[in-house]
Structure formats: structure tokens, C-alpha cells
Amino acid sequence: MIKYLVIGSGLAGLYTAHKAAALGPVTVVTKKGIRESNSYNAQGGIAAVTAIEDDPEIHFTDTVIAGRGLCENRAVEILVKEAPERIREIISEGMKFDTENGKLSLGLEGGHHRHRILHAGGDSTGKYITEFLISKVESDPRITVLENMSVIDFLVEDGVCYGARCWNEDSDREELLYAEHTFLTTGGTSAIYSRTTNPDTTIGDGIAMAYNAGCRIIDMEFIQFHPTALYVEDSPKAFLVSEAVRGEGAYLLDKAGKRFMLPIHELAELAPRDIVARSIFKQMALDDRPYVVLSLKHLDPDKIRSRFPNILAKCAEFGYDLTDNIPVAPAAHYTVGGVASDLYGRTDIRRLYVCGEVASTGIMGANRLASNSLIECLVFAERAITVSEEFEGIDRVPHFDKLYRKDNSAAENYYALKRQIAHTMNNCSGIIRSELLLSTGLNLVKKELKALGERKYEYYDEASRKLLTVAWLIMTAARFRKESRGGHYREDYPVLKEEFALHTVQQAGCRLTTKKVNEN
């Protein structure tokens, strides 16, 4: 039996594995390669108080303001107070962040009132910190990494998790991995949308599995759309243009070349992401074109080339010069809600923990503050590993049969459904929503679930059910929330309502319920 099973290879999974290895053998399973994750692609940076002129209380306030009344204060306090220690620790282990004149180089991003964003490799922070941890994981003999291993389900009996049911893509067969402790770190759901910054694998199957196992799922209506992803005609995959570019002073311009964010928010281009994304979406409609302009023409071109080498090169691939004007449009980027978690990563299933984007700790509220995601991985992975020591070894392990088969002729149907759902999510549950749009989307999901029928234990059928489950969770919560707040905007209910200062809660076999904010 495995001591620690970690599902997912983003920053949360890698850091969990790294920390857990000191306590016992670890196995990491990942759907594709170890470098295919949102964390690896993250550009902006990692938020933590490291400067003398900054303070955790200011970081707390910035986070809560961005969260639009739905942040859990205790969770945010833990994040901002423990973040500096996690940064000091990872630096002491050899992680190198960018420096300037012998000090950490700190950037400014949307919603932050202090320069507190650490970055590495300019605009490649996610890649650098992920590669750093991959090197730790791959060189540790106590850690085994299994790539091309898709998790189908958890092994659960009587409310206890005993590991996971997997499909080995290399050998094309089912495998059962028994574990004393299982950590779900699979990321979010944004690749369920057609225009997204996420890898194709980030479709929320971890959330669907947790829901099916009996875990509560919180606040799934809040999907964060990154305001500025490079617009390339006829390309659904969107290359993210970091918030840090606007932090360096880039302007957002309308068709007439005017800065349209100035009258909308006091922070203009650096307003919280939900406001900027929605403003761009509306400006695109006014201009009758599928993008707005991000202008860096007025900035020092040498500084831009030095600060953003990765974005510069990517723009050049498509014929754009980052030091001039580039076309941008919003794209689905981050899942704010997720699997209900306490302050130590524990779920409703014993011995099953969650960490990272897949978790709902209450930190993000209704809208994630920029660069809080990477630091959340470090802070809460550390806490989850700590409480895992409370459990003694397992005396009796239930027997689970292998059940699944793969009918390769069903693959085409699955991928067709994936494209259809992506189109539906963009149209019916995108940046601007309504009762009509959400009901239309839910009716389509209901129809597709009925078409799947009752056939069980077929790999592609199960993948389709998970996809439809995630779409159902997002749109059901969005239809319930008859207001506009954070990453959820209803054109038929365009204002924030105090009676909706509640978390939505969905659990298999139960109707949607709510939970008060900051209520233990």
C-alpha cells in the first residue's frame, strides 16, 4: 500500500509530494506529462509579503475586497500570514526568484495596493517554480511518478478513501492504487470552455469524482475569466498575457484608441479581474470586434523585452510586437470554487485531502486576487501534510474489484461531446449570463446525460459523465445565484444583493443549499 498518493502534478501536487516524502513513500499520478499543468504555464508570479513597506493586513484587505464579500476571513488570514514563511523556506531550499539591486524584484498586479508579486524568469514564474519542484521530486528516491495515468474514481467505503481507481494509458488497462492518504490536486475546470488559457486536461474531472464520492462542492458559479489573453483568429486556445504587463503600465484601448477603463474603476487597467474582463467584453460588443488593444507603445521597449521574454516571443510567433499594440480578449482561466475543504485540506471523506485550484478553502471568495493561487498551493499543502500525521496506519483494507473497460469506438463520441459542451459553456455560462442562457445550457446537459443511458464501467462513457457533471454544477449554481458578484455576472440581475452573501453548496443526492460566510 502507498503511504501518500498524490493525484495531479501542478504546483500543489509537486509541493505536497516534496513535503510528504519526509514522512513516507509517495506516488504521484498525472494524466499526461509532469509538466502539463496550469502551474507550469503561470506567468504573473506568486503573492506574498516580503517588503518592509508591505504588511499581511494589507494583503488580507486586498484579497477580501477582490473576493466581493464571500471570502472566509480565517482562511485568508492563514494565507497572508503563512505565505512569507513558505517563500523563505523555498528560497532556502534553492528556489531563485528574480532580484534587482540585491533585493527581491516585486511586481504590482490587479487588485494589489503594494508591490508584492515575486516572479522568476521574468514572465515564466510558474515554469521556474514548477521545474524547481520537479527537480526535487525526480531526484527523491522516496517519490514515484506515474505519467499517462488517468484517475477514474476514488476507492471509498464507509466514508473512508483507500486510494484511487486509475486507467494506465500506456498499458491501456485499469489499475487500483491503494493508499493511506490520497491528495487531490487536479486543478480546475476552465478547459471545459472553448476559449481558455488552460491545458486540455483541465476539465474538472477531479471535482466530478469528489462530487460522486459524496464531497460537498462549493461556489462553482464563480469562473474567473482572465481579461487579457492574446487574440488569434480561429484559435480556441488562448495564450495568456500576464496581469503583470498591465502592472508595468500597459493601457487597454478601444477601437478609437482611447483608454476605456479610466472612468470605470479607480485602478483603471489594474482593477480586479472580474471588472476588467467584463469591461473588455462589453467594449468588444460596442466596438463590434472580437478584441480590444493592449498598448505598450508608451513604455520603455528594452524594459519590456527584459521583463517579458516569454510573452514577447509568443506574440512574435503570431506576428505581433509586444512593445507596440497587441489584440487581447478574455478567456476562461481559473475555477474559484471547488471541493469543500477545511483549513487543513480535509474533505468530507476521511483520508482524502484537496489542495490548490481544485479546493474551496474560502480564500478566493467570488473572485481570485491575482497571484494568490500559487501561494495557496504552498501554504495549504504544508497544512494538509501536517494533519495527515494524525492518522495511524490502516488495519483493514477493503477489496475493490477492477471494473472498467475501454471501447475505443466510443472515443469519437466523447470528443464530439467535449467540443459541444465547450461551445455551450462559452455561450450559456460565460462572462455574461442570464436565466434563459443558463436554462438552455442545463437542458442540453440533461439531454446528453439521458442519451448516455445506463451503461456502466466504460471508460469514455464515464469521462462524458464527469464532463456533464461539471457543466451541471457550474450552471446550476449560476442559475441559483440571482445577482452579480465577482466572477459571476447576470445581465438579468446586474447588481450585488446582500441576501446572496452566501456560498452555494452542492452534494450528490441533495438539492442545492447555501452556507453563510464566516460561519464555522
C-alpha positions in Angstrom: 0.0 0.0 0.0 1.2 3.5 -0.9 1.7 5.9 2.1 0.8 9.1 0.1 -1.0 9.1 -3.2 -0.9 12.5 -5.0 -3.2 13.0 -7.9 -2.0 15.8 -10.2 1.4 17.3 -11.0 0.8 21.1 -10.8 2.4 23.1 -8.0 0.0 21.8 -5.3 0.8 18.2 -6.2 4.5 18.6 -6.6 4.9 20.6 -3.3 2.6 18.0 -1.5 4.8 15.2 -2.8 8.0 17.0 -1.8 6.8 17.7 1.7 5.2 14.2 2.2 8.3 12.4 1.2 9.9 13.2 4.6 7.1 11.2 6.2 6.9 8.2 3.9 6.8 6.8 0.3 4.9 8.9 -2.2 3.4 8.1 -5.6 2.3 10.9 -7.9 -0.1 10.2 -10.8 -0.7 12.6 -13.6 -3.0 12.4 -16.6 -0.3 13.3 -19.1 3.2 14.6 -18.6 4.5 16.0 -15.3 5.0 19.4 -17.0 1.4 19.7 -18.3 -0.4 21.9 -15.8 -1.7 25.4 -15.2 1.1 26.0 -12.7 3.7 25.3 -15.3 2.1 27.9 -17.6 1.6 30.6 -14.9 3.3 33.8 -15.9 2.5 36.6 -13.4 4.0 35.4 -10.2 3.4 34.5 -6.6 2.0 36.9 -4.0 3.5 37.2 -0.5 4.5 40.0 1.8 8.3 40.2 1.7 8.9 44.0 1.7 9.2 46.1 4.8 6.7 48.7 3.4 4.1 45.9 3.0 2.0 44.1 5.6 -0.1 40.9 5.8 -3.0 43.1 6.8 -2.9 45.0 3.5 -2.6 41.7 1.6 -5.6 40.5 3.6 -7.6 43.6 2.7 -6.8 43.4 -1.0 -7.8 39.7 -1.0 -11.1 40.3 0.8 -12.0 43.3 -1.4 -11.4 41.2 -4.6 -13.5 38.4 -3.1 -16.7 40.5 -3.1 -18.0 39.5 0.3 -17.5 35.8 0.1 -14.0 35.3 1.5 -13.6 33.2 4.6 -11.6 35.5 6.8 -9.8 32.8 8.8 -8.6 31.1 5.6 -7.3 34.5 4.2 -5.6 35.2 7.5 -3.7 31.9 7.3 -2.7 32.6 3.7 -1.3 36.0 4.2 0.4 35.2 7.5 2.0 31.9 6.5 2.9 32.9 2.9 6.1 34.7 3.8 7.4 31.7 5.7 6.7 29.4 2.8 8.6 31.8 0.5 11.6 32.0 2.9 11.6 28.2 3.1 11.5 27.5 -0.6 14.3 30.1 -1.2 16.4 28.4 1.5 15.9 25.2 -0.5 17.4 26.8 -3.6 14.5 28.4 -5.5 15.7 31.6 -7.1 13.3 34.5 -7.7 14.2 37.5 -9.8 16.2 40.2 -7.9 17.0 43.8 -8.5 20.0 45.5 -6.8 20.3 42.5 -4.5 16.7 42.5 -3.3 13.7 40.5 -4.5 12.1 42.2 -7.5 8.5 42.8 -6.7 5.7 43.4 -9.2 2.3 45.0 -9.0 -0.8 43.3 -10.3 -4.6 44.0 -10.4 -6.3 44.5 -7.1 -3.0 44.7 -5.1 -2.1 48.0 -3.4 1.5 47.1 -2.8 4.3 45.7 -5.0 4.4 42.1 -3.6 4.4 39.8 -6.6 7.6 37.7 -6.7 8.5 36.4 -10.2 11.1 34.2 -11.8 12.5 34.3 -15.3 10.6 37.5 -15.9 7.2 36.2 -17.1 7.8 32.5 -16.5 7.3 32.2 -12.8 5.1 29.1 -13.0 7.6 27.3 -15.2 10.6 28.1 -12.9 9.0 27.2 -9.6 7.4 24.1 -11.1 10.7 23.0 -12.7 12.4 23.6 -9.3 10.0 21.3 -7.6 10.1 18.7 -10.4 13.9 18.5 -9.9 13.2 17.9 -6.2 10.6 15.2 -6.9 12.6 13.4 -9.7 15.7 13.3 -7.6 14.0 11.9 -4.5 14.1 8.1 -4.3 11.1 8.1 -2.0 8.8 9.6 -4.8 7.5 7.6 -7.7 5.9 9.5 -10.6 3.4 7.7 -12.9 2.7 9.7 -16.1 -0.2 9.0 -18.5 -2.3 7.7 -15.7 -5.9 8.9 -15.7 -7.8 8.6 -12.4 -11.3 7.2 -12.9 -12.6 7.3 -9.3 -11.7 7.1 -5.7 -11.7 3.8 -3.7 -14.2 4.7 -1.0 -16.0 2.6 1.5 -18.0 3.8 4.6 -16.8 7.4 4.1 -13.1 6.5 4.0 -10.8 6.8 1.0 -8.4 4.0 0.3 -6.8 5.3 -2.9 -7.9 5.6 -6.5 -9.1 3.6 -9.5 -6.9 4.5 -12.5 -6.5 3.9 -16.2 -2.9 3.3 -17.3 -2.8 4.9 -20.8 0.5 3.2 -21.6 -0.7 -0.3 -20.9 -4.3 0.5 -21.7 -5.7 -1.2 -18.6 -7.3 -0.4 -15.3 -5.1 -0.3 -12.1 -6.1 0.1 -8.5 -3.7 2.2 -6.3 -4.3 1.6 -2.6 -3.1 4.4 -0.3 -3.2 5.5 3.3 -3.7 9.2 2.3 -4.9 10.5 -1.0 -4.4 14.1 -2.1 -6.5 15.5 -4.9 -4.5 18.3 -6.7 -6.0 18.1 -10.2 -6.6 21.8 -10.8 -9.8 23.5 -12.0 -12.3 23.2 -14.8 -11.6 26.1 -17.3 -10.7 23.9 -20.2 -14.4 22.9 -20.3 -14.8 26.3 -22.1 -13.9 26.7 -25.7 -11.7 29.8 -25.2 -9.3 29.0 -22.3 -5.8 29.6 -21.1 -5.7 26.1 -19.5 -4.3 22.8 -20.9 -6.8 20.4 -22.5 -6.6 18.2 -19.4 -8.1 20.8 -17.0 -11.7 19.8 -17.3 -12.7 19.4 -13.7 -12.7 15.6 -13.5 -11.3 15.8 -10.0 -14.2 17.9 -8.9 -16.7 15.5 -10.6 -15.0 12.5 -8.8 -15.2 14.2 -5.4 -18.8 15.1 -6.0 -19.7 11.5 -6.9 -17.8 10.3 -3.8 -20.0 12.4 -1.6 -18.0 15.6 -1.1 -19.6 19.0 -0.9 -18.8 21.2 -3.9 -18.8 25.0 -3.2 -19.3 28.1 -5.3 -19.0 26.5 -8.7 -20.7 29.5 -10.4 -17.5 31.6 -10.0 -15.3 31.1 -13.0 -12.6 33.7 -13.4 -12.0 34.9 -17.0 -8.5 36.3 -17.5 -9.0 39.7 -19.1 -6.1 39.6 -21.4 -5.4 36.6 -23.5 -3.8 37.1 -26.9 -6.5 37.1 -29.6 -5.6 34.9 -32.6 -8.4 34.4 -35.1 -9.9 30.9 -35.3 -7.8 29.7 -32.3 -9.7 28.4 -29.3 -6.5 28.0 -27.2 -5.7 31.4 -25.7 -2.1 32.4 -24.8 -2.3 34.4 -21.5 -0.8 37.9 -21.4 0.1 38.3 -17.8 -1.6 40.7 -15.4 2.0 41.9 -14.8 2.1 43.5 -18.2 -0.7 45.9 -17.1 1.2 46.2 -13.8 4.1 47.6 -15.8 1.8 50.3 -17.2 0.2 48.9 -20.3 -3.1 50.5 -21.4 -6.3 49.0 -22.7 -7.7 50.8 -25.7 -10.9 50.8 -27.6 -11.4 51.0 -31.3 -10.9 54.7 -31.2 -7.6 54.4 -29.3 -9.0 55.6 -26.0 -8.4 54.1 -22.5 -11.9 52.8 -21.7 -11.0 51.6 -18.1 -10.3 55.1 -16.7 -14.0 56.0 -16.0 -14.9 52.5 -14.8 -12.6 51.9 -11.8 -10.1 53.9 -9.7 -7.4 51.4 -10.5 -8.2 51.5 -14.3 -6.4 48.7 -16.1 -5.4 47.2 -12.7 -8.9 46.8 -11.3 -9.8 43.3 -10.1 -10.0 40.8 -12.9 -13.8 40.4 -13.0 -14.3 44.1 -13.6 -11.6 44.3 -16.3 -12.8 41.1 -18.1 -16.4 42.2 -18.1 -15.4 45.7 -19.2 -13.4 44.3 -22.1 -16.3 42.0 -23.1 -18.7 45.0 -23.2 -16.2 47.1 -25.1 -15.8 44.4 -27.7 -19.6 44.5 -28.2 -19.6 48.3 -28.5 -16.7 48.2 -31.0 -18.2 45.2 -32.9 -14.9 43.3 -33.0 -13.6 40.3 -31.1 -10.8 42.0 -29.2 -9.5 45.2 -27.7 -6.0 46.6 -27.9 -3.4 46.3 -25.2 -0.9 49.0 -25.8 2.7 49.2 -24.6 3.9 51.8 -27.1 4.4 54.4 -24.4 6.7 52.1 -22.3 10.4 51.5 -22.4 10.8 48.8 -25.1 14.1 47.5 -23.6 12.5 47.0 -20.2 9.5 45.2 -21.7 11.8 42.8 -23.7 13.8 42.1 -20.5 10.7 41.7 -18.2 8.5 39.6 -20.5 10.8 37.5 -22.8 8.3 34.6 -23.0 5.3 36.7 -23.9 7.4 38.7 -26.3 8.5 35.5 -28.1 4.9 34.1 -28.2 3.5 37.3 -29.6 6.2 37.3 -32.3 5.1 33.8 -33.3 1.8 35.3 -34.3 3.2 38.4 -35.9 2.7 40.8 -33.1 5.2 43.1 -31.3 4.7 43.2 -27.5 6.4 46.6 -27.3 3.7 48.0 -29.6 0.0 47.1 -29.7 -1.4 43.6 -29.4 -5.0 42.3 -29.6 -6.4 40.7 -26.5 -9.7 39.2 -25.3 -10.9 37.4 -22.1 -10.6 33.6 -21.7 -11.7 31.2 -19.1 -8.8 30.9 -16.7 -9.5 29.9 -13.1 -12.1 27.9 -11.1 -12.8 29.9 -8.0 -15.0 27.3 -6.3 -14.3 23.6 -5.8 -14.2 20.8 -3.4 -15.1 21.8 0.2 -12.0 21.9 2.3 -11.3 22.8 5.9 -8.2 24.8 6.9 -6.0 21.7 6.6 -7.2 20.4 3.2 -9.5 17.8 4.7 -12.7 16.9 2.8 -15.9 15.2 3.7 -14.2 11.8 3.0 -11.7 10.7 5.6 -8.1 10.3 4.3 -9.0 12.3 1.2 -7.5 15.8 1.0 -7.6 18.6 -1.5 -5.1 21.4 -2.3 -4.8 24.0 -5.0 -7.3 25.2 -7.5 -9.5 22.1 -7.1 -10.1 23.1 -3.4 -12.5 25.6 -2.0 -10.9 26.9 1.2 -12.8 30.2 1.1 -9.7 32.3 0.2 -10.8 33.4 -3.2 -14.4 34.4 -2.3 -16.2 35.3 -5.5 -13.1 36.4 -7.4 -9.5 35.4 -7.0 -6.9 38.1 -6.4 -4.1 37.9 -8.9 -1.2 35.7 -7.9 -2.8 34.3 -4.8 -3.2 30.9 -6.5 0.4 29.7 -6.4 1.0 30.7 -2.8 -2.2 29.0 -1.8 -0.7 25.7 -3.1 2.3 26.1 -0.9 0.5 27.2 2.3 -2.2 24.6 2.3 -0.2 21.7 1.0 2.0 22.2 4.1 -1.0 22.3 6.4 -2.6 19.2 4.8 0.6 17.1 5.2 0.8 18.2 8.8 -2.6 16.8 9.7 -2.1 13.6 7.8 0.1 12.5 10.6 -2.9 12.3 12.9 -3.9 9.0 11.3 -2.3 5.7 12.2 -1.9 3.0 9.6 -4.9 1.2 8.1 -5.7 -2.1 9.8 -8.2 -3.5 7.3 -8.2 -2.6 3.6 -11.5 -3.4 1.7 -11.2 -5.3 -1.5 -12.2 -3.4 -4.7 -12.7 -5.2 -8.0 -11.4 -3.9 -11.3 -14.5 -2.9 -13.2 -13.6 -0.7 -16.3 -13.1 -1.5 -19.9 -12.3 0.9 -22.8 -14.3 0.8 -26.0 -12.1 2.8 -28.4 -15.1 3.2 -30.8 -16.7 5.5 -28.1 -13.7 7.9 -28.2 -15.1 9.9 -31.2 -18.4 10.4 -29.3 -16.6 11.7 -26.2 -14.5 14.2 -28.1 -17.5 15.4 -30.1 -19.4 15.9 -26.7 -16.4 17.7 -25.3 -16.5 20.2 -28.2 -20.2 20.6 -27.8 -20.0 21.3 -24.1 -17.2 23.8 -24.6 -19.3 25.7 -27.1 -22.3 25.5 -24.7 -20.3 26.8 -21.7 -19.0 29.7 -23.6 -22.4 30.7 -24.9 -24.6 29.9 -21.9 -22.3 30.3 -18.9 -19.6 32.7 -20.0 -18.7 36.2 -18.8 -22.3 37.4 -19.0 -25.2 35.1 -18.1 -29.0 35.1 -17.9 -31.8 32.8 -16.9 -32.6 32.0 -20.5 -29.0 31.1 -21.4 -28.4 29.0 -18.3 -31.6 27.1 -18.7 -30.8 26.4 -22.3 -27.4 25.0 -21.3 -28.8 22.9 -18.5 -31.5 21.4 -20.8 -28.7 20.4 -23.2 -26.7 18.8 -20.4 -29.9 16.9 -19.2 -30.5 15.7 -22.8 -26.9 14.4 -23.1 -27.0 12.6 -19.8 -30.2 10.9 -20.9 -28.5 9.9 -24.2 -25.6 8.3 -22.3 -28.0 5.8 -20.9 -27.3 3.4 -18.0 -24.2 1.7 -19.5 -21.6 1.5 -16.7 -17.9 0.9 -16.3 -16.9 2.1 -19.8 -14.0 4.5 -19.8 -15.3 7.1 -22.3 -18.8 7.0 -21.0 -17.5 7.7 -17.5 -15.4 10.6 -18.9 -18.5 12.0 -20.6 -20.5 11.8 -17.4 -17.8 13.7 -15.5 -17.7 16.4 -18.2 -21.5 16.8 -18.0 -21.4 16.7 -14.2 -19.0 19.7 -14.1 -21.1 21.6 -16.6 -24.2 20.9 -14.5 -22.6 22.0 -11.3 -21.4 25.3 -12.8 -24.7 26.2 -14.5 -27.0 25.0 -11.6 -25.2 27.2 -9.1 -25.1 30.1 -11.6 -28.9 29.9 -12.2 -29.5 29.8 -8.5 -27.4 33.0 -7.8 -29.8 35.7 -8.9 -27.3 38.6 -8.6 -24.0 39.7 -10.0 -20.9 39.2 -7.8 -17.2 38.7 -8.6 -16.7 36.2 -11.5 -20.5 35.7 -11.8 -22.4 38.3 -13.8 -26.2 38.0 -14.6 -27.4 40.6 -17.1 -31.0 39.9 -15.8 -29.8 40.5 -12.2 -26.9 43.1 -12.7 -26.4 44.2 -9.1 -24.9 42.6 -6.0 -27.5 41.6 -3.4 -26.8 41.2 0.3 -29.2 38.3 0.6 -26.8 36.4 -1.7 -23.8 36.8 0.5 -23.8 33.1 0.8 -21.8 30.1 -0.5 -23.6 27.7 -2.8 -23.3 24.1 -1.7 -23.9 21.1 -4.0 -23.7 17.4 -2.8 -24.7 14.3 -4.7 -28.3 13.2 -3.9 -29.2 16.6 -2.3 -30.7 19.8 -3.6 -28.5 22.9 -3.8 -28.2 24.5 -0.4 -26.3 27.6 0.9 -23.8 28.3 3.7 -23.3 31.6 5.5 -19.9 33.3 5.1 -17.5 33.1 8.1 -19.8 30.6 9.8 -17.9 27.6 11.2 
